[in-house]
Amino acid sequence: MKNWIKKGLAIAGFIGCFSLVLTGCGSTINIKNNSENIVFNGGIVSVLEDDLIFSNSYVNEDISSIESYNSLANSSYLATVNKEDFSNDKYLSAQNVQNIKNEVTGFNNMYNFVYKDYVYYASPNKHQTSSNQYVFTYVSFFKCTFDGGNQKELMTTSSYDSAVAQVRALKFGNNAYLVVYDGKALNFINLSNDQKTLISSKVTSVAFPQENENWNGKIYYTEDKDNAYGQAGNAVYQYDFSNYKKTDLKNNVNQTISFVGRSEDYIFFTMKNELSTASAKTYILNSNDLDELSINNAGKVFYSDSVNDIYGVGDDGNGNYEGYIFSSSLTGSAQILYVSLADQSSPSIFLTNDSYSNILFTYQDLVYYSSSTGIYYKSVLNNQNVAVVENMTIISDKVGYDFYESGNLKTIYFYAEREYAEDDETEEDERDTNYYLYATNADGSGEVSLIGQTDNPVEDGPNVALIASLSVVGGLLVIGGIVATVIIVRKKRGY
């Protein structure tokens, strides 16, 4: 992102010191967090009362070099803005967007949350291999204070399979954790002391609770078994955060279990006998019943085929659900089914494969989902379907949200390609095609508001050639050997 000069240079002293008189940039970031809990708002934003922490833009391309990374970081940096500075305009950026950290934070594996006085965030790995190569598909996790200070790298993965990887910010008892499954290794960071613990390096599936859910302090995972004796099947484990111990859940010989979802303490898994030609079925069990039972005997059939994307829906506020939605391809194409807890034997089609791209989250009886051009919600109680965002090119698997003080859902945040007004005269080949953060009312009312700071040409100010001839070193402006004090303030509107 560029800092735009708004006024000319002025002579400041006998040595020819110059001041750039501008408006707004460099103001102190003064954010406070009064919560003792993890602040999680979907993983792409964190909301602290009226302050928003987010990635300014989303990188919708592969990072090919460190030069490419540094260039993209000029737009996709970790940012903050106060809600009072929202433009409430689809074409105008919010005012006073401030750069917290100049790192790429808006990308395929982005994740951020707040705990106490720190913001935690993910960024593409910038460590070099022994052969001086960059592997940007690996993910690094950091923390820093709200003004970008005291940055610390917590961990960097040694692999990352985006198709199966899962990350969670979880709190149990008095401790908070960042739990990271990269597709192979399962680690967690204790946020009290930043200590990293490796649970296993050969994990094949996991069952984590969602952020902000009630849970029993236990996670579940599977490992490939050492089949030295020719036995098929795999091993299943429970890891308990109350005592940091793992328990073997006594999977039967020749039985393969894969975890496919979790809703609070109910876990879902497929189970298949490797000596049988029968297809795998999906089972559900209350994980609190596993203390004395083998996992093979504790569950009951949930669905006659393998499922994915399982969400509890119809929450009464006490963790009790009306039922579950899930994805199934039993009929040959992916579709979302709904099963009521009152009648689990009769799941019904909720969304067909041509009407959605991703299930985003559930709220009460509503299922929020996306297509490539919009965000919608649908009720499991009356099938009412409402468009929240339409006719925008969006990142369909990323969404954030916040709530009123009453607890009711308030705002939806999402990334979309920048749009231009019909009467805008910018040439097509000069238009900004980056994906920026937007916000709108969660119920579909009101206007879409552009939040991210766009990269726009200078509207006024001194000659561009003069600007290009200036260099800034350590906060000082150097012009032909003359040192000048620099006060840099960006222009207030991004359009």
N, C-alpha and C positions, 0 to 999 in steps of 0.2 A: 504494500500500500504506500502511496506517495504522500508526503507532507507538502501542502500547497502554500506557497508564499502569497500573502494577501496585500502587503504594503511594501513600499520600497525601502532601500537602505538609508540609514541616517548616520551622520557622523557623530560618534560617541566620545571622542577624546582626541588629545593631541597626537597620539600614535596612529590615528586613523581607525580606531575601533568602530565597528558597525553593529547595529542591532537590527534584526529582522522583526518588524512589528507585525504580529499576527494575532489570530484569535483562537483560544481554546485549547490547543494541544499542550501537553506537559502538565496539565492539572493533576493534582494528586488523586490517586485511586484510593477511595476511602470506603471500603466494603466491610461490613461486619456480619458475622454469623452468630446468631444467638441460640442455635440449636445444638444439642448434644448428640443428635442422631445424624446418620448419613443423609445428605441432601442429594437426592437422585431424581432427575426429571426426564428420564428417557435415554440418557447417555449422550445426547448431542448438546444439551444446555443444562446449566444449573441455575436455579432461581432462588435468590436470597432476598425475600421481601420484594423490593422494587428494583433490585439489581440483577442483571442477566449476565452470566458467563457462558461463552459459546465460541465456536470456531467461526471466524468471519465469513469464510467461504469453504466450499467443498471441492476437493481435488478429484475430478472425474476422469483421471487418466493415470497411466503407469508412470512412476518416477524412474527416470532412466539414468540419472547422474546426480552427483552432489550439487552441481550447478543448477540442475533442474529443481532439486529440492529447495535450494536457497531462493530461487526465483518464485516458486510456488508459496513459500513461507511469507512472502510479501503481501499475499492476499489471504492465505489460509491460517493466519495466526490466531492464537488464543486471545480473545477480546472480551471486553465488558462494556455494558451500556445501561443506563438507567431507563426504566420503562417510560418515564416522563418525557424522554427524548425520542420516543418512537415517532415516526413521521405520519403514521396512519395513512400512508400513501403507497400504492403499489410500485411507483416509479422513483420515489425519493428515499434515500437511505436515512436511517436514524441519525440524529445529531449526536456529536460527542462520543462516537465509538472510540474506545481506547485500547491500545495494544498492550496486553499483559505479557505475552511471550511470543517472540518471533520464531515459532516452530510450526511445522505443518501439523495441524490438529484436526482438520476436517478431511477425512479419507475413509476408505472402505471399512477399516477396523477401528474407527474413532470411538472414544469412550471418555466421558468426563463426569465427575461428581465432586462434591464438597464434603469434607469432614473437618469439623472444628475450624482451625484457622488456615486451612490449606485447600487448594483446588488440585485434584488429581486428574491426570489426563494421559492419553496414549498418543504416540507419534511414531511414524515410520523409523525403523532402526537406521542409525547413521554410523554404527561401528564398522570398521573394515575387517575383512577376514585376513588370515595370514598371508594371502596372496594380494592384499591391498584392494580387494573388491568390496563393493557395497551390496548388501542384500536388503533392499528397502521393503521387501515383503515381510520381514520379521518385525516385531512390534516392541517398542520401548515404552515403559510406564514411568511417569515422573510425578513429582509434586512440587508446588511452589506456593508462596503466599499470594494474596490477592493482588499485590502490586508487582508480581513477577519475581520477587526476591526469594532467597533461600531455596533455589531450585535444587532438587536432588533426584537422581535416577534411582528408581526402586528395583527395576529388573528389566532385562531384555530377553525375549524368547530366543530359543535356538532353532525354532522352526515355527511355522504358522500356517495352518490349513483353515482358510476363512470359511470353508463349507461346514466345518464341524466345531471350530473353536468357540469357546464360550468364556465370557468374563463377567464377574459379578462383584459388586460392592455390597457386603453383607455385614450385619452387626448381630452378635449373639452375646447376651450378658452385657458386660462392660467393655467388651473388646469389639473392634471393627476390623474387617479384613478385605483385602483385594484378592479374589480368587481367580486364577488364570489357568485355563485349559487351552493349550495351543494346538491341539490335535494329536499330541503325543504326551508331553509332560504336563503334570498337574502340580501347580505351585500355589502357595498363598503368601501374602505379605501381611504381617500383623501391623496395623497402622499405629499402634501405640509405640512401637520401637523400630519400625521399618525392617524388621527381620524377615528374611525370605526362608520358607520351608518347602522342600520338595517332598510331595506325597508319593508320587510315582512318575517314572519316566517312560512308561509303556502303556498308557491308558488308551482304551478304544472307545469308550462312551462314558458320559457323566449324567448325573441327575442333580441339578442345582435348583434351589428355590429362586423365584424372581426377587429383585430388589424390593424392599419395603413390605415383603410378605412376612407373615408369622411363620416361623419354622423351628424345628427341634434341635438345631445346632449340628445336624448330621448331613453329610453329602455322600453320594453313592457313585461308584465307578466300576468299570470292568477292565480286566487285563487279559491279554492273550496268555494262555497257559504254556508252561514248558512241557511239551508233549513228548518227552523222552521215552515214554512207555507206549506211545502210539494211541494215546487217549485224545479224543476230540473234545470240543467244548472250550469254555473259558472260565476265568475266576472272577468273582464278584466281591466287592469290598464296601464297607461302611467306614467313613472317617468322622470321628466325633470331636468337635471343637471344644467340648467341655473338658476333655482330658488329653486331647491331641493324640489319640490312639486309633489305629485301624482294626477292623474286625472282619474276618473271613466269613462270608454269608453262606458258605457250604453249598455251592452250586453242584448239581449232580454231574457225574461223569457223562461225557458226550452231549451235554446240554450247553447251548450258546445263548447267552442273554445279552441284550443291548438296550440300554436306557434310551428312551425316546421323548421323555418329557417329565415335568413335575409341576404340581400345583399345591403350594404350601407343603404339607407333609405327605401328600399322596404322590406316589411315583408310578410312572408308566414304563413298561418295558416289553420288548418282544422276547419270546422264548421258543427255541427250536431244538428239537432232537436231531443231532447230526446223522443219526442212523435211519432217519425216517425221511420220506419224500414229501411229507405234508408241509405246507407253507407255515411260516411263523405267524402266531397270533399275538395280539397286544393284550397285556394284563395290567391291572391296576391293583395297588395295595396301599394300605396305610402303613407308612414306614415305621410307625411306633409299635407295630405288631411284630417287628423283626427280632426282638431281643432273644427269643428262645427258638425261633423257627428258621428252617432253611428257606431261602427266598423262593425255592421251587414250590413250596407248600403254602406260602402266605398270600399269594395273589389270586385274583379271579379274572376270568376272561372279560375284557372290556370291548374288544372288537375282533372280528374274525380275520383281520389282515393287519399288516404293519401300518402304523400311522405316524404323523409328525405334527408339529405346530399345535400343541395342546394348550388350551387356555381354559381356566375356570371362568364362568360368566354368570351374571345374575347375582353378584355378591350382595348380601344383605347388610354388609358393614361389619359383620362378626366372623368373616371367613367362611361363611356357608354359601355355597353356590347352588343356583338353579340347575346347572348342568355344565357340559363341556363342549367346546368346539374343537375340531381337529381336522387335519388334512389327510385325505386318503386317495389312493389311485386304484382302488379295487375294481372300478368299472372301466379302467383303461386310461383315464385322464384325471389329473389332480382336481379335487373339489373339496370344499369345506363342508363338513357335516356337523350337525348339532344333535347332541344326545341329552335328553332331560334325565335328571337323576330319578324322577318319578317313573320313567319308562325307558331304561337303558337298552332294552332289546330292540328299540325302534328308532335308530338314528335317522334324521331327515336331512336332505340337501339344504344347506344354508346359502352357499355361494358356489356358482359354477366356475370352471377353470377360466372362462373367457371374461369374467367380470372382476377379477382381482389379480394383483401381483403379489402382495404381501399382507399378512395379518399383522397389524401394528401393535395393538394392545386392546384390552377389554376394560370397560368401565360400567359398573352396575350391570344393566341388561344390554348394554351397547357393545358392539364389536366394531372397532375402528380398523379400516383396511385401506389399501391403496391400489391404484393402477399407475401406469406410467404418466398419466396426465392429471391425476387428482387424488383426493383423500375423501373418504366417505365413512359413515357409520350406519349400522343396521341393528335393529332391536331383535333379540331372540324371542321376545314376548309377542310382538305384533307384526314383525317383519317390515316395519317402517324403515325406509332407506332414505338417507339425507346426504346431500353433497356438501362437504365442508370447503373443499378447494376443487376447482375445475379448470380445464383448458390451460394448464401450466405444465411445463416439462420439469418434473420433479425427480428427486432421488427417492425411489419408491420404498426403500427399506429403512429409512432414517426418519425418526419423529421425536419431538419433545413435547412436553406439556407442563402446565402448572395449574394451580387450584385457587379458588376463592378461600377466604378465611373460614367459610362455612364447610369447606371440604368438597364443594362441587367443582367439577372440571371447568376450567376457565379458558385456557389458551392452548392452541396447537402451534408448534414450531416445526418448520420443514425447510429443506433446501430445494431451490428451483433455479432454473436458468433465468438470468436477468431478462426482464421484459422492458419494452419501450412503448411509449404512448404512440397512438396512431399518427399523430401530427409531428412526431420526432423526426428531425431531418438528418440524423446521423446515417452515414452511408452503411449499407449492409455489411461490407467487408471490414468496417471499422467498429462494429458493435461488439460490446463486451458479452462474451458467451459463458462467463464463469457462473457457477452455481452459488448463490448467496442465501443466507438465512432469511426466512420470511416468518410472519406470525399472522394468525387470524383467530377469531372466536371459535371455540370448540364446538359450538352448536350450529355452526354454519352461517350465523348472522354476521353482519358487519363486513368491513372491507379487509382485504389482504394488505399487510404492511411490510415493506422492505426494511429489514434490520441491518444486514451486512453493509459495510462501507465499500462502495464500488470504486473502481479506478477510472476516474473521469479526467478530461482535459481541464487545464486551468481556465477559469472564467475571466479572471482579471489578474492584475499583478504586473511585475516587471518583465522585460524581454526574456523569452525563454533561453536565448543564447547566453544571456548574462547569468541566469540560474545555473546553466550547465557548466559555467566556468568556475563556479564556487565549489570549494571542498570543505567538508566539516570534519574536524579531527578532535575527538574527545570533547565535544560540545563547543569547540571554538571554530570560527569561520576563518579560513585562510585565503586571502586574495593577494596574489603577487607578493607573498612574504609578509603581508600585514595581517595581524591577528585581530579578529573582531569577535565580540560576544554574540552568541546566537540564541535567540528565544524562538523556538519553533512551535507553531500552532497550526493545526490543520484547518481547512475550511469546514464550516459546520455542516453543510449538506453535501451528500455524496452525489448529487445530480446537478 
